[in-house]
Amino acid sequence: MDDCPLHRLRKAAAARLAELGCSEHEIMAITGHRTSKEVTRYTRAARQKTRAERALRRITDGQK
């Protein structure tokens, strides 16, 4: 069923690296992507999650 397990692993790695705060160029260096377009597509949701968590932390820290 899964025709491209390496592709899925590469995509998962890019997303995890984005969650850890790596830049697009750092992710490209690790995953071997040649353009930032693919990396941006793979990491969009992870970066959104990271930004949301950071914003929520600021809100809760401000209430203390």
mmCIF file of the N, C-alpha and C atoms, coordinates in Angstrom:
data_MODEL
# 
_entry.id   MODEL 
# 
loop_
_atom_site.group_PDB 
_atom_site.id 
_atom_site.type_symbol 
_atom_site.label_atom_id 
_atom_site.label_alt_id 
_atom_site.label_comp_id 
_atom_site.label_asym_id 
_atom_site.label_entity_id 
_atom_site.label_seq_id 
_atom_site.pdbx_PDB_ins_code 
_atom_site.Cartn_x 
_atom_site.Cartn_y 
_atom_site.Cartn_z 
_atom_site.occupancy 
_atom_site.B_iso_or_equiv 
_atom_site.pdbx_formal_charge 
_atom_site.auth_seq_id 
_atom_site.auth_comp_id 
_atom_site.auth_asym_id 
_atom_site.auth_atom_id 
_atom_site.pdbx_PDB_model_num 
ATOM 1   N N  . MET A 1 1  ? 0.820  -1.193 0.000  1.00 0.00 ? 1  MET A N  1 
ATOM 2   C CA . MET A 1 1  ? 0.000  0.000  0.000  1.00 0.00 ? 1  MET A CA 1 
ATOM 3   C C  . MET A 1 1  ? 0.868  1.263  0.000  1.00 0.00 ? 1  MET A C  1 
ATOM 4   N N  . ASP A 1 2  ? 1.935  1.272  0.800  1.00 0.00 ? 2  ASP A N  1 
ATOM 5   C CA . ASP A 1 2  ? 2.799  2.443  0.882  1.00 0.00 ? 2  ASP A CA 1 
ATOM 6   C C  . ASP A 1 2  ? 3.899  2.311  -0.159 1.00 0.00 ? 2  ASP A C  1 
ATOM 7   N N  . ASP A 1 3  ? 3.780  3.073  -1.250 1.00 0.00 ? 3  ASP A N  1 
ATOM 8   C CA . ASP A 1 3  ? 4.738  2.975  -2.350 1.00 0.00 ? 3  ASP A CA 1 
ATOM 9   C C  . ASP A 1 3  ? 6.034  3.731  -2.080 1.00 0.00 ? 3  ASP A C  1 
ATOM 10  N N  . CYS A 1 4  ? 6.006  4.690  -1.164 1.00 0.00 ? 4  CYS A N  1 
ATOM 11  C CA . CYS A 1 4  ? 7.179  5.531  -0.937 1.00 0.00 ? 4  CYS A CA 1 
ATOM 12  C C  . CYS A 1 4  ? 7.466  5.717  0.550  1.00 0.00 ? 4  CYS A C  1 
ATOM 13  N N  . PRO A 1 5  ? 7.874  4.672  1.259  1.00 0.00 ? 5  PRO A N  1 
ATOM 14  C CA . PRO A 1 5  ? 8.135  4.845  2.693  1.00 0.00 ? 5  PRO A CA 1 
ATOM 15  C C  . PRO A 1 5  ? 9.274  5.825  2.971  1.00 0.00 ? 5  PRO A C  1 
ATOM 16  N N  . LEU A 1 6  ? 10.254 5.899  2.099  1.00 0.00 ? 6  LEU A N  1 
ATOM 17  C CA . LEU A 1 6  ? 11.357 6.843  2.307  1.00 0.00 ? 6  LEU A CA 1 
ATOM 18  C C  . LEU A 1 6  ? 10.885 8.283  2.160  1.00 0.00 ? 6  LEU A C  1 
ATOM 19  N N  . HIS A 1 7  ? 9.969  8.499  1.234  1.00 0.00 ? 7  HIS A N  1 
ATOM 20  C CA . HIS A 1 7  ? 9.396  9.837  1.054  1.00 0.00 ? 7  HIS A CA 1 
ATOM 21  C C  . HIS A 1 7  ? 8.649  10.259 2.318  1.00 0.00 ? 7  HIS A C  1 
ATOM 22  N N  . ARG A 1 8  ? 7.875  9.353  2.873  1.00 0.00 ? 8  ARG A N  1 
ATOM 23  C CA . ARG A 1 8  ? 7.122  9.662  4.092  1.00 0.00 ? 8  ARG A CA 1 
ATOM 24  C C  . ARG A 1 8  ? 8.062  9.916  5.267  1.00 0.00 ? 8  ARG A C  1 
ATOM 25  N N  . LEU A 1 9  ? 9.143  9.185  5.346  1.00 0.00 ? 9  LEU A N  1 
ATOM 26  C CA . LEU A 1 9  ? 10.119 9.381  6.404  1.00 0.00 ? 9  LEU A CA 1 
ATOM 27  C C  . LEU A 1 9  ? 10.801 10.745 6.268  1.00 0.00 ? 9  LEU A C  1 
ATOM 28  N N  . ARG A 1 10 ? 11.124 11.104 5.055  1.00 0.00 ? 10 ARG A N  1 
ATOM 29  C CA . ARG A 1 10 ? 11.751 12.403 4.781  1.00 0.00 ? 10 ARG A CA 1 
ATOM 30  C C  . ARG A 1 10 ? 10.805 13.542 5.160  1.00 0.00 ? 10 ARG A C  1 
ATOM 31  N N  . LYS A 1 11 ? 9.539  13.395 4.813  1.00 0.00 ? 11 LYS A N  1 
ATOM 32  C CA . LYS A 1 11 ? 8.536  14.396 5.146  1.00 0.00 ? 11 LYS A CA 1 
ATOM 33  C C  . LYS A 1 11 ? 8.369  14.503 6.665  1.00 0.00 ? 11 LYS A C  1 
ATOM 34  N N  . ALA A 1 12 ? 8.322  13.369 7.349  1.00 0.00 ? 12 ALA A N  1 
ATOM 35  C CA . ALA A 1 12 ? 8.185  13.362 8.807  1.00 0.00 ? 12 ALA A CA 1 
ATOM 36  C C  . ALA A 1 12 ? 9.398  14.013 9.459  1.00 0.00 ? 12 ALA A C  1 
ATOM 37  N N  . ALA A 1 13 ? 10.576 13.746 8.934  1.00 0.00 ? 13 ALA A N  1 
ATOM 38  C CA . ALA A 1 13 ? 11.792 14.346 9.476  1.00 0.00 ? 13 ALA A CA 1 
ATOM 39  C C  . ALA A 1 13 ? 11.754 15.862 9.312  1.00 0.00 ? 13 ALA A C  1 
ATOM 40  N N  . ALA A 1 14 ? 11.321 16.330 8.163  1.00 0.00 ? 14 ALA A N  1 
ATOM 41  C CA . ALA A 1 14 ? 11.236 17.770 7.917  1.00 0.00 ? 14 ALA A CA 1 
ATOM 42  C C  . ALA A 1 14 ? 10.262 18.419 8.897  1.00 0.00 ? 14 ALA A C  1 
ATOM 43  N N  . ALA A 1 15 ? 9.132  17.790 9.124  1.00 0.00 ? 15 ALA A N  1 
ATOM 44  C CA . ALA A 1 15 ? 8.141  18.334 10.051 1.00 0.00 ? 15 ALA A CA 1 
ATOM 45  C C  . ALA A 1 15 ? 8.687  18.373 11.473 1.00 0.00 ? 15 ALA A C  1 
ATOM 46  N N  . ARG A 1 16 ? 9.352  17.320 11.894 1.00 0.00 ? 16 ARG A N  1 
ATOM 47  C CA . ARG A 1 16 ? 9.904  17.273 13.260 1.00 0.00 ? 16 ARG A CA 1 
ATOM 48  C C  . ARG A 1 16 ? 10.998 18.312 13.440 1.00 0.00 ? 16 ARG A C  1 
ATOM 49  N N  . LEU A 1 17 ? 11.848 18.474 12.453 1.00 0.00 ? 17 LEU A N  1 
ATOM 50  C CA . LEU A 1 17 ? 12.897 19.485 12.529 1.00 0.00 ? 17 LEU A CA 1 
ATOM 51  C C  . LEU A 1 17 ? 12.294 20.888 12.621 1.00 0.00 ? 17 LEU A C  1 
ATOM 52  N N  . ALA A 1 18 ? 11.197 21.122 11.901 1.00 0.00 ? 18 ALA A N  1 
ATOM 53  C CA . ALA A 1 18 ? 10.511 22.414 11.980 1.00 0.00 ? 18 ALA A CA 1 
ATOM 54  C C  . ALA A 1 18 ? 9.948  22.637 13.378 1.00 0.00 ? 18 ALA A C  1 
ATOM 55  N N  . GLU A 1 19 ? 9.390  21.590 13.976 1.00 0.00 ? 19 GLU A N  1 
ATOM 56  C CA . GLU A 1 19 ? 8.870  21.700 15.342 1.00 0.00 ? 19 GLU A CA 1 
ATOM 57  C C  . GLU A 1 19 ? 9.975  22.051 16.328 1.00 0.00 ? 19 GLU A C  1 
ATOM 58  N N  . LEU A 1 20 ? 11.177 21.593 16.052 1.00 0.00 ? 20 LEU A N  1 
ATOM 59  C CA . LEU A 1 20 ? 12.320 21.863 16.922 1.00 0.00 ? 20 LEU A CA 1 
ATOM 60  C C  . LEU A 1 20 ? 12.926 23.247 16.673 1.00 0.00 ? 20 LEU A C  1 
ATOM 61  N N  . GLY A 1 21 ? 12.392 23.955 15.674 1.00 0.00 ? 21 GLY A N  1 
ATOM 62  C CA . GLY A 1 21 ? 12.845 25.316 15.408 1.00 0.00 ? 21 GLY A CA 1 
ATOM 63  C C  . GLY A 1 21 ? 13.921 25.458 14.360 1.00 0.00 ? 21 GLY A C  1 
ATOM 64  N N  . CYS A 1 22 ? 14.205 24.410 13.612 1.00 0.00 ? 22 CYS A N  1 
ATOM 65  C CA . CYS A 1 22 ? 15.219 24.488 12.560 1.00 0.00 ? 22 CYS A CA 1 
ATOM 66  C C  . CYS A 1 22 ? 14.727 25.383 11.418 1.00 0.00 ? 22 CYS A C  1 
ATOM 67  N N  . SER A 1 23 ? 15.650 26.087 10.798 1.00 0.00 ? 23 SER A N  1 
ATOM 68  C CA . SER A 1 23 ? 15.309 26.932 9.652  1.00 0.00 ? 23 SER A CA 1 
ATOM 69  C C  . SER A 1 23 ? 15.088 26.052 8.416  1.00 0.00 ? 23 SER A C  1 
ATOM 70  N N  . GLU A 1 24 ? 14.503 26.658 7.397  1.00 0.00 ? 24 GLU A N  1 
ATOM 71  C CA . GLU A 1 24 ? 14.288 25.910 6.150  1.00 0.00 ? 24 GLU A CA 1 
ATOM 72  C C  . GLU A 1 24 ? 15.614 25.432 5.565  1.00 0.00 ? 24 GLU A C  1 
ATOM 73  N N  . HIS A 1 25 ? 16.632 26.278 5.616  1.00 0.00 ? 25 HIS A N  1 
ATOM 74  C CA . HIS A 1 25 ? 17.921 25.886 5.053  1.00 0.00 ? 25 HIS A CA 1 
ATOM 75  C C  . HIS A 1 25 ? 18.568 24.757 5.855  1.00 0.00 ? 25 HIS A C  1 
ATOM 76  N N  . GLU A 1 26 ? 18.388 24.765 7.152  1.00 0.00 ? 26 GLU A N  1 
ATOM 77  C CA . GLU A 1 26 ? 18.906 23.663 7.967  1.00 0.00 ? 26 GLU A CA 1 
ATOM 78  C C  . GLU A 1 26 ? 18.182 22.365 7.624  1.00 0.00 ? 26 GLU A C  1 
ATOM 79  N N  . ILE A 1 27 ? 16.868 22.459 7.472  1.00 0.00 ? 27 ILE A N  1 
ATOM 80  C CA . ILE A 1 27 ? 16.077 21.273 7.121  1.00 0.00 ? 27 ILE A CA 1 
ATOM 81  C C  . ILE A 1 27 ? 16.493 20.762 5.746  1.00 0.00 ? 27 ILE A C  1 
ATOM 82  N N  . MET A 1 28 ? 16.680 21.666 4.810  1.00 0.00 ? 28 MET A N  1 
ATOM 83  C CA . MET A 1 28 ? 17.107 21.268 3.462  1.00 0.00 ? 28 MET A CA 1 
ATOM 84  C C  . MET A 1 28 ? 18.456 20.559 3.506  1.00 0.00 ? 28 MET A C  1 
ATOM 85  N N  . ALA A 1 29 ? 19.356 21.031 4.351  1.00 0.00 ? 29 ALA A N  1 
ATOM 86  C CA . ALA A 1 29 ? 20.680 20.414 4.455  1.00 0.00 ? 29 ALA A CA 1 
ATOM 87  C C  . ALA A 1 29 ? 20.587 18.991 4.985  1.00 0.00 ? 29 ALA A C  1 
ATOM 88  N N  . ILE A 1 30 ? 19.657 18.760 5.882  1.00 0.00 ? 30 ILE A N  1 
ATOM 89  C CA . ILE A 1 30 ? 19.507 17.432 6.470  1.00 0.00 ? 30 ILE A CA 1 
ATOM 90  C C  . ILE A 1 30 ? 18.734 16.489 5.564  1.00 0.00 ? 30 ILE A C  1 
ATOM 91  N N  . THR A 1 31 ? 17.636 16.977 4.986  1.00 0.00 ? 31 THR A N  1 
ATOM 92  C CA . THR A 1 31 ? 16.769 16.096 4.193  1.00 0.00 ? 31 THR A CA 1 
ATOM 93  C C  . THR A 1 31 ? 17.198 15.969 2.737  1.00 0.00 ? 31 THR A C  1 
ATOM 94  N N  . GLY A 1 32 ? 18.045 16.887 2.287  1.00 0.00 ? 32 GLY A N  1 
ATOM 95  C CA . GLY A 1 32 ? 18.501 16.823 0.904  1.00 0.00 ? 32 GLY A CA 1 
ATOM 96  C C  . GLY A 1 32 ? 17.579 17.490 -0.093 1.00 0.00 ? 32 GLY A C  1 
ATOM 97  N N  . HIS A 1 33 ? 16.597 18.237 0.377  1.00 0.00 ? 33 HIS A N  1 
ATOM 98  C CA . HIS A 1 33 ? 15.735 18.971 -0.549 1.00 0.00 ? 33 HIS A CA 1 
ATOM 99  C C  . HIS A 1 33 ? 16.553 20.050 -1.245 1.00 0.00 ? 33 HIS A C  1 
ATOM 100 N N  . ARG A 1 34 ? 16.232 20.306 -2.487 1.00 0.00 ? 34 ARG A N  1 
ATOM 101 C CA . ARG A 1 34 ? 16.984 21.299 -3.262 1.00 0.00 ? 34 ARG A CA 1 
ATOM 102 C C  . ARG A 1 34 ? 16.303 22.654 -3.290 1.00 0.00 ? 34 ARG A C  1 
ATOM 103 N N  . THR A 1 35 ? 14.998 22.670 -3.055 1.00 0.00 ? 35 THR A N  1 
ATOM 104 C CA . THR A 1 35 ? 14.274 23.944 -3.055 1.00 0.00 ? 35 THR A CA 1 
ATOM 105 C C  . THR A 1 35 ? 13.511 24.089 -1.739 1.00 0.00 ? 35 THR A C  1 
ATOM 106 N N  . SER A 1 36 ? 13.298 25.324 -1.342 1.00 0.00 ? 36 SER A N  1 
ATOM 107 C CA . SER A 1 36 ? 12.553 25.560 -0.108 1.00 0.00 ? 36 SER A CA 1 
ATOM 108 C C  . SER A 1 36 ? 11.049 25.350 -0.308 1.00 0.00 ? 36 SER A C  1 
ATOM 109 N N  . LYS A 1 37 ? 10.609 25.306 -1.542 1.00 0.00 ? 37 LYS A N  1 
ATOM 110 C CA . LYS A 1 37 ? 9.178  25.136 -1.816 1.00 0.00 ? 37 LYS A CA 1 
ATOM 111 C C  . LYS A 1 37 ? 8.649  23.835 -1.201 1.00 0.00 ? 37 LYS A C  1 
ATOM 112 N N  . GLU A 1 38 ? 9.351  22.750 -1.402 1.00 0.00 ? 38 GLU A N  1 
ATOM 113 C CA . GLU A 1 38 ? 8.916  21.465 -0.830 1.00 0.00 ? 38 GLU A CA 1 
ATOM 114 C C  . GLU A 1 38 ? 8.990  21.488 0.691  1.00 0.00 ? 38 GLU A C  1 
ATOM 115 N N  . VAL A 1 39 ? 10.057 22.049 1.217  1.00 0.00 ? 39 VAL A N  1 
ATOM 116 C CA . VAL A 1 39 ? 10.231 22.101 2.659  1.00 0.00 ? 39 VAL A CA 1 
ATOM 117 C C  . VAL A 1 39 ? 9.114  22.939 3.284  1.00 0.00 ? 39 VAL A C  1 
ATOM 118 N N  . THR A 1 40 ? 8.781  24.055 2.664  1.00 0.00 ? 40 THR A N  1 
ATOM 119 C CA . THR A 1 40 ? 7.706  24.902 3.158  1.00 0.00 ? 40 THR A CA 1 
ATOM 120 C C  . THR A 1 40 ? 6.394  24.134 3.204  1.00 0.00 ? 40 THR A C  1 
ATOM 121 N N  . ARG A 1 41 ? 6.115  23.401 2.184  1.00 0.00 ? 41 ARG A N  1 
ATOM 122 C CA . ARG A 1 41 ? 4.872  22.627 2.128  1.00 0.00 ? 41 ARG A CA 1 
ATOM 123 C C  . ARG A 1 41 ? 4.846  21.567 3.223  1.00 0.00 ? 41 ARG A C  1 
ATOM 124 N N  . TYR A 1 42 ? 5.953  20.904 3.446  1.00 0.00 ? 42 TYR A N  1 
ATOM 125 C CA . TYR A 1 42 ? 6.010  19.833 4.449  1.00 0.00 ? 42 TYR A CA 1 
ATOM 126 C C  . TYR A 1 42 ? 5.992  20.350 5.878  1.00 0.00 ? 42 TYR A C  1 
ATOM 127 N N  . THR A 1 43 ? 6.468  21.567 6.084  1.00 0.00 ? 43 THR A N  1 
ATOM 128 C CA . THR A 1 43 ? 6.623  22.057 7.453  1.00 0.00 ? 43 THR A CA 1 
ATOM 129 C C  . THR A 1 43 ? 5.571  23.083 7.869  1.00 0.00 ? 43 THR A C  1 
ATOM 130 N N  . ARG A 1 44 ? 4.682  23.437 6.979  1.00 0.00 ? 44 ARG A N  1 
ATOM 131 C CA . ARG A 1 44 ? 3.676  24.471 7.269  1.00 0.00 ? 44 ARG A CA 1 
ATOM 132 C C  . ARG A 1 44 ? 2.894  24.164 8.540  1.00 0.00 ? 44 ARG A C  1 
ATOM 133 N N  . ALA A 1 45 ? 2.354  22.977 8.651  1.00 0.00 ? 45 ALA A N  1 
ATOM 134 C CA . ALA A 1 45 ? 1.541  22.612 9.825  1.00 0.00 ? 45 ALA A CA 1 
ATOM 135 C C  . ALA A 1 45 ? 2.388  22.578 11.092 1.00 0.00 ? 45 ALA A C  1 
ATOM 136 N N  . ALA A 1 46 ? 3.608  22.069 10.988 1.00 0.00 ? 46 ALA A N  1 
ATOM 137 C CA . ALA A 1 46 ? 4.480  22.004 12.164 1.00 0.00 ? 46 ALA A CA 1 
ATOM 138 C C  . ALA A 1 46 ? 4.830  23.403 12.645 1.00 0.00 ? 46 ALA A C  1 
ATOM 139 N N  . ARG A 1 47 ? 5.121  24.292 11.727 1.00 0.00 ? 47 ARG A N  1 
ATOM 140 C CA . ARG A 1 47 ? 5.461  25.656 12.122 1.00 0.00 ? 47 ARG A CA 1 
ATOM 141 C C  . ARG A 1 47 ? 4.249  26.372 12.716 1.00 0.00 ? 47 ARG A C  1 
ATOM 142 N N  . GLN A 1 48 ? 3.072  26.112 12.184 1.00 0.00 ? 48 GLN A N  1 
ATOM 143 C CA . GLN A 1 48 ? 1.850  26.698 12.728 1.00 0.00 ? 48 GLN A CA 1 
ATOM 144 C C  . GLN A 1 48 ? 1.648  26.223 14.168 1.00 0.00 ? 48 GLN A C  1 
ATOM 145 N N  . LYS A 1 49 ? 1.852  24.951 14.410 1.00 0.00 ? 49 LYS A N  1 
ATOM 146 C CA . LYS A 1 49 ? 1.715  24.384 15.748 1.00 0.00 ? 49 LYS A CA 1 
ATOM 147 C C  . LYS A 1 49 ? 2.705  25.040 16.709 1.00 0.00 ? 49 LYS A C  1 
ATOM 148 N N  . THR A 1 50 ? 3.932  25.201 16.278 1.00 0.00 ? 50 THR A N  1 
ATOM 149 C CA . THR A 1 50 ? 4.963  25.814 17.116 1.00 0.00 ? 50 THR A CA 1 
ATOM 150 C C  . THR A 1 50 ? 4.612  27.259 17.444 1.00 0.00 ? 50 THR A C  1 
ATOM 151 N N  . ARG A 1 51 ? 4.145  28.009 16.440 1.00 0.00 ? 51 ARG A N  1 
ATOM 152 C CA . ARG A 1 51 ? 3.763  29.404 16.680 1.00 0.00 ? 51 ARG A CA 1 
ATOM 153 C C  . ARG A 1 51 ? 2.588  29.495 17.648 1.00 0.00 ? 51 ARG A C  1 
ATOM 154 N N  . ALA A 1 52 ? 1.616  28.612 17.496 1.00 0.00 ? 52 ALA A N  1 
ATOM 155 C CA . ALA A 1 52 ? 0.452  28.613 18.388 1.00 0.00 ? 52 ALA A CA 1 
ATOM 156 C C  . ALA A 1 52 ? 0.857  28.291 19.821 1.00 0.00 ? 52 ALA A C  1 
ATOM 157 N N  . GLU A 1 53 ? 1.721  27.309 19.997 1.00 0.00 ? 53 GLU A N  1 
ATOM 158 C CA . GLU A 1 53 ? 2.179  26.953 21.339 1.00 0.00 ? 53 GLU A CA 1 
ATOM 159 C C  . GLU A 1 53 ? 2.937  28.104 21.986 1.00 0.00 ? 53 GLU A C  1 
ATOM 160 N N  . ARG A 1 54 ? 3.771  28.785 21.209 1.00 0.00 ? 54 ARG A N  1 
ATOM 161 C CA . ARG A 1 54 ? 4.540  29.912 21.720 1.00 0.00 ? 54 ARG A CA 1 
ATOM 162 C C  . ARG A 1 54 ? 3.602  31.055 22.150 1.00 0.00 ? 54 ARG A C  1 
ATOM 163 N N  . ALA A 1 55 ? 2.593  31.318 21.348 1.00 0.00 ? 55 ALA A N  1 
ATOM 164 C CA . ALA A 1 55 ? 1.629  32.371 21.676 1.00 0.00 ? 55 ALA A CA 1 
ATOM 165 C C  . ALA A 1 55 ? 0.839  32.023 22.937 1.00 0.00 ? 55 ALA A C  1 
ATOM 166 N N  . LEU A 1 56 ? 0.424  30.774 23.057 1.00 0.00 ? 56 LEU A N  1 
ATOM 167 C CA . LEU A 1 56 ? -0.322 30.361 24.247 1.00 0.00 ? 56 LEU A CA 1 
ATOM 168 C C  . LEU A 1 56 ? 0.536  30.445 25.504 1.00 0.00 ? 56 LEU A C  1 
ATOM 169 N N  . ARG A 1 57 ? 1.821  30.129 25.379 1.00 0.00 ? 57 ARG A N  1 
ATOM 170 C CA . ARG A 1 57 ? 2.730  30.266 26.521 1.00 0.00 ? 57 ARG A CA 1 
ATOM 171 C C  . ARG A 1 57 ? 2.832  31.715 26.970 1.00 0.00 ? 57 ARG A C  1 
ATOM 172 N N  . ARG A 1 58 ? 2.875  32.626 26.016 1.00 0.00 ? 58 ARG A N  1 
ATOM 173 C CA . ARG A 1 58 ? 2.935  34.052 26.360 1.00 0.00 ? 58 ARG A CA 1 
ATOM 174 C C  . ARG A 1 58 ? 1.681  34.481 27.102 1.00 0.00 ? 58 ARG A C  1 
ATOM 175 N N  . ILE A 1 59 ? 0.553  33.982 26.660 1.00 0.00 ? 59 ILE A N  1 
ATOM 176 C CA . ILE A 1 59 ? -0.712 34.331 27.323 1.00 0.00 ? 59 ILE A CA 1 
ATOM 177 C C  . ILE A 1 59 ? -0.721 33.815 28.752 1.00 0.00 ? 59 ILE A C  1 
ATOM 178 N N  . THR A 1 60 ? -0.367 32.557 28.929 1.00 0.00 ? 60 THR A N  1 
ATOM 179 C CA . THR A 1 60 ? -0.404 31.980 30.275 1.00 0.00 ? 60 THR A CA 1 
ATOM 180 C C  . THR A 1 60 ? 0.669  32.587 31.173 1.00 0.00 ? 60 THR A C  1 
ATOM 181 N N  . ASP A 1 61 ? 1.836  32.904 30.623 1.00 0.00 ? 61 ASP A N  1 
ATOM 182 C CA . ASP A 1 61 ? 2.891  33.550 31.411 1.00 0.00 ? 61 ASP A CA 1 
ATOM 183 C C  . ASP A 1 61 ? 2.458  34.943 31.842 1.00 0.00 ? 61 ASP A C  1 
ATOM 184 N N  . GLY A 1 62 ? 1.715  35.624 30.987 1.00 0.00 ? 62 GLY A N  1 
ATOM 185 C CA . GLY A 1 62 ? 1.245  36.983 31.294 1.00 0.00 ? 62 GLY A CA 1 
ATOM 186 C C  . GLY A 1 62 ? 0.172  37.006 32.363 1.00 0.00 ? 62 GLY A C  1 
ATOM 187 N N  . GLN A 1 63 ? -0.503 35.888 32.577 1.00 0.00 ? 63 GLN A N  1 
ATOM 188 C CA . GLN A 1 63 ? -1.567 35.818 33.573 1.00 0.00 ? 63 GLN A CA 1 
ATOM 189 C C  . GLN A 1 63 ? -1.040 35.474 34.963 1.00 0.00 ? 63 GLN A C  1 
ATOM 190 N N  . LYS A 1 64 ? 0.227  35.141 35.065 1.00 0.00 ? 64 LYS A N  1 
ATOM 191 C CA . LYS A 1 64 ? 0.789  34.754 36.362 1.00 0.00 ? 64 LYS A CA 1 
ATOM 192 C C  . LYS A 1 64 ? 1.222  35.957 37.160 1.00 0.00 ? 64 LYS A C  1 
# 
